[in-house]
Amino acid sequence: MNMIRELLCEQDRVWADETAAKIKAKLDWVSVKSKDKIPYTADENGTHDDKSRTDPSWWTNGFWGGMLWLMYRETGDSKYAGIAAYSEQVLDSCMEQYYGLHHDVGFMWLPTAVADYRLTGNADGRRRGLHAANLLAGRFNPVGKFIRAWNDGAWKEGCGNRGWAIIDCLMNIPLLYWASDETHDPRFRQIAMLHADTVMEHFIRPDGSSNHIVEFDAETGAVAARYGGQGYEEGSSWTRGQSWALYGFALSYIHTGKQEYLDTAKRVAHYFIANIPEDGMIPVDFRQPAQPDYKDSTAAAIAACGLIEIAKQVGDLEKGLYLNAALRLLQALDEQCCRYGEDCDYLVGRGSGSYHENTHEYPIIYGDYFFMEAIFKLAGSDFLIW
């Protein structure tokens, strides 16, 4: 029995195993139904949409493949590897087009090509992953020591974004850690750590909350501005950004052993835990107005994954704090957001992309992915895609 399993009480072990079984039963049929798609969300009938045809470079296009590789790892069923191959083929077109690519190439190729290579030895997966790592490394600004986020005009009209970095990128830099391990070339790891150090200094506030966007002067590296981004406003606390920071710093610690990364992950985690509402449902922004009370299930699922990883890294007296918080989040999602039946294609509902978008509380594919990842961890899996 692995360490996380040993920490769970019998009741929680049974719950984790039963939930994992329900996930596997759902993916058994929905993977076949959506085998020629790369879903992002679902329509009003609960049917998966398809980004492979409408937007192949969309930043979430790796998570469906990641779900399939998690299932392959858990079941050994080759059908999941076969269906996952479609995502890799579609993403090849993004490499050829180039212009649609961005800092989220880690989200796109780690759960697809790199997972394929690690699990099956597929040499094409290695090639694709290294290509993506070089693209990510190429976005590094050596003066400001940050990885540039979006391309010109991606956030607002007329804005070059050349000096913009965002908290989300912490979850993309594990692609660089993998590339260094794979090639024995330290430059990938060095870039990743320099970016993580910049995020520690300029994104994470003393109370453990995080900025979403920091704009640097692209020529001098000086901080020029901070933006609320997908949260409520500048100075607020967008919860998915908190979860990216929580999990991202935990991963940087796992890959490098640098103690400051674990300390920062814990500080962000403490802020997150202190702000979990009584019902366990995470809002879009911890500092949003009381009404409307928009929720974001995806922030909870991501944070749960990070909390479990932190629990693996700390001393025995601390482990329960992080693991119990993860259980609280996951059990709230199970009770209030999950759909295990054949009436819809998605697994987790009530996700929100940002506070100021027009629609809230709908299914988003990375909510499904991170919920699966977290539950499989509790059920005994030791495979870490990141």
N, C-alpha and C positions, 0 to 999 in steps of 0.2 A: 504493500500500500504506500502511495506517495505521501509526502509530507502534508499537503493540503488536505487530502482525504483523512489523514490521521487527526487533524485538528477539528474536523466536523463531528458533531454529535450524530448518533444513529439516525435521528429523525431527519436531520439535514442531508445525510448521505442518501437516505431513501428518497427524499424529495429531489435531490440532484440527479439520481439515477432515473427516476421516473420522468423527470423533465427532459433529460437527454434522450430517453426512449421515444418520447413524443416528438422531439425535434427530428430524430432519425426517421420516424414513420412519415412525417410530413415531407421531408426532403426526398424520401424514396419515390414519391409520385410527382412532386412539383418540379424536381430536377428534370424529369422526362418531359413534363408539360412545357417547361420553359427552356428546353435544350438548345433552341436556336435563337435565344435572346441573351441580352445582358441587361437585367432589370435595374431600375432605379427606384421606382415606386409602383403603385397599382392604381387602376381606375376605380370608379365608383362601384363596379361589380367585383372588385377584389382581384382583377386580372393583372398580372405583371405587364408593365410597359416594356419598351425595348430600345435602349440607348445605342445598341450596336448599329442600328440603321439611321437614327436621328442625330447622334452626337458621339461618334466613336472615341473622341478625346476627352469625354466627360470624366471628371476627376474620380468619380465613384466606380468606374468600370472594372476595378479589380476585385470588388468585394463579393460579387456573385461567384467568380472563380475561386475566391478564398473559401467560400462556404462549401463548394464542391471538393476542394482539396482537404478541408477538415473532415468531410464525410468519407473521403477515400482513406484518410489516415485512421479514422475510427472503425470503419467497416471492412476495409480491404477490397471493396467492390470496385472492379475496374470500370464500371459504367460511369462513375463519377469522374475518373480521369479522362474518359472519352468525351464527356460533355464539357469538361473544363477546357479542352483543347480549342473549342470554338472561341473562347475569350482571348486566348493567346493569338489566334489567327486574326481576329478583328483588331487587336492592339498593334499588330504588325503594320497595319495601314496608317496608324498614328505616327509610327517611326518614319514612314515614307513621306508623310505630309509635313511633319515637323512643326509647322506653325501653331498647331493647337496645343502643343505640349507646354508644361508648366512645372511648378515645384512639386505637384502631387504625383509625379511619376513613381514615387515609392508606394503610394496607395495603389497604383495601377499594376506594377510589375512584381512587387514582393509577394502578394497573395496569389499570383498567377504563375508567371514564368519561373520565379525563384523557388516557389513552393514546389512546382513541378520538378525542377532540377534536384532539389533536396530530397524529394520523396521517391523519384523514379530514376534519377541520373540522366534525364533528358538533356543532352548537350545543347539543344536549341534553347532550352530554358536558361541555361547559364549565359549563353550569348546574348539573349534578350535582356537579362538582368544587368549584365555588365554595360550594355549599350545605354540602358536607362540610368545607371549609376553615373556614367560619364556625362549624360545630359544634366543630371542634377548637380553634379560637381561644377559643371560649366556655368551655373547660375550664381556661383559664389562671388561676392564682392570682397576683394582682399583688403580694401581700406576700411570698410565698415565691419568686416568680419561677419557677414550674414549672407544667407541664401535668399536671393530675390524671389518674391512670391509670384504674383500674376504677371501677365504680359501687358503690353500697352493697351490701355482702355478697358481692361477686363473688369475693373471695379466701378469706375465712373467715367463718363464721356470726357475726353480731352485730357485725361490724367495719364502720364507716362508710367507710373508705378515703378520706376526704375530703382527707387530707394526703399520700396516697401517690403517688409518682412511680416509674417503672420505666425501666430502660435501653432497653427496646424502643422507646420513644417517639422516640428519635433517628431512627429510620427512618420515622416518620410525619410529622415536621415538614417534609420536602421538599414536602408538600402546601401548606404555608404559604408556602414560598419561591415555588412556582409561582403561588399566588394573588396574591402581591405583584407578580410579574412580569406577570401577566395583567391586573391591575386598576390597576397603578401606585399601589397603596395600601400604604404602608410598614408599616402596623400588623401585617400578617401576618408579615412578615420580622422585625420587632422582637420579636414574641412568640416566634418560633422561636429567635432568637439569645439572648434572655434565658433560655429553657429550656436551650439548649445550654450556656450559661455556667454555669448552676446544676449541670448534669450534670458539667461539667469539675471544678467545685469540690468536689462532694459524692459523686460516684459513682466516679471514677477514682482508684485508689490510686497512690502513688508508683512502684510497680513495673510499672504498666501494666495490672494486673488491675482488674476492675470489680465493684462491688456490683450486685445485681439490683434490689432495692427499697430506697428511702430514704423513710422516713416523716417528713414535716414537720408541725409544728404549723400547722394550717390558718388559725389566727387571727394568729399572730406570724411564721410563716415559719421558725422555728428548727428545726434537725434534732432529731427526737424519737427515732428508732430506725432501725436497718438490719436487713434480713432476707435470709436466703439464698434465699428464693423458690424458683425452679425448679432451683436448684443443690443441692449436697450439704448445706450448712449456712451459717450466717452467717459471713462471712469467707472463704468458699471462692470458686471461680472457675468459675461456670456458663459453659460454652463458647459456647452460642448468645448469651448476653448479651455475651460478649467480641466475638463477630462483629458483633452489632448496634452496639456501640460503635465498632469498627474501621471498619465501612462507614459508619455514621451520621456520624461526625466528618469522614470524607473527603468525604461529600456536603455537609455544612455548609460546608466549605472551598470546594468547587466552586461553591456557590451564593452565597457571600459574599466569598470571598477573605481571610477572617480567618485570619492565620497560625497563631494558637494552636490552631485546629481541626485544621489539618494536623499540627502538632506533636503534638497529643494522639492523632490517628489513628495516627501513626507509633509513639508510645509503646505504645499498645495492640497494634499489629501486632507490635512487637518481642517483647512478652511472649507473644503467641500463637505466633509463629514458634519462639521458644525452647522452647516446650512441645509442639511437634508430635511425637508418638511416632515411633519408627523406621519403623513400617509405614504411616505417614501417616494412620491412622484416628483421628479426634478423639473423645475420651471425652465423656461428658455434662458432666463437671466436671473441670477440670485438677487439682483437689485432692481428688478422690474417692478412697476406699480402693482398693487394688490389686485387690481382688475384692469384689463382682462387677464386672467391667470393662465397664460399659455404654458403648456407642458412640453418637454422634449425627452422622450424615452431614450433617444440615442445617447444623450449625455450620460444617462444612468448606466447604460450597457457598457460604454467605453470606460467610464470610471470604475466599474466593477472589475473589469479586466485588469486595470492598473492596480487597484487595491489588492487583488489576489497576488500579483507579482511583487508588490511591496511586502506583503506578508511573508513571502518566501525569503526575503533578503534581510529581515530584521530579527532581533533577538526574541526569545520565547515569550518574554513579558509583553512584547508589543504586538505579536502576531494576531492576537484575538481582536484588537482594535480594528485593524484593516479588514480582516476576513469577515467579521461580523457586519461591518458596514457594507461590504460587497454582497453578502447574503440578504441584507435588508433591501438593497436596491433591486437585486435580481428577483426576489420573491414578490416585491411590489409589481415589477414588470410582468411576472408570470400571472399574477392575480388580476391585473387591471389592463394589460395591453396585449397579451399574447393570444393568437388564434391558431390552434393546432388542427382544426378540421379541414375538410375539403371544400368548404364554402368560399375560400379565398386562397390566393397564392402566397401572400405574405405571412410572416411569422409574428412580427412585432408592429403594432400600430402606435399612434400618438407621438410620432416624431415631428420635429419642427426644424426647418433649415436655418431660420433666423427670426429675430423678434419682429422686424418690420415688414416681413413678407405678407402677402395677402391671404395665404392659406396656412393653417396650423393643424397640428395633430393628425398627421397622415403617415402611412408606412414609408420608410426609407430603408434602402437595402443595407446600409451599414449598421442600422439598428439590429437587423436580423443577424448580420455577421458577428458583431461583438457580443450579442446575447448568446449565440451558439458557442463562440470561443470561451466565454466565461463559464457556461454550464459544462462544457466538455472538460475544462480545467478542474472543476469541482468533482466531476465524475472520474477523474484520474488521468486525463491526457497530459502529457509532458511536451507536446509539440508546440513550439512558439514560432509562429509565422514571422514575427517581427524581429 
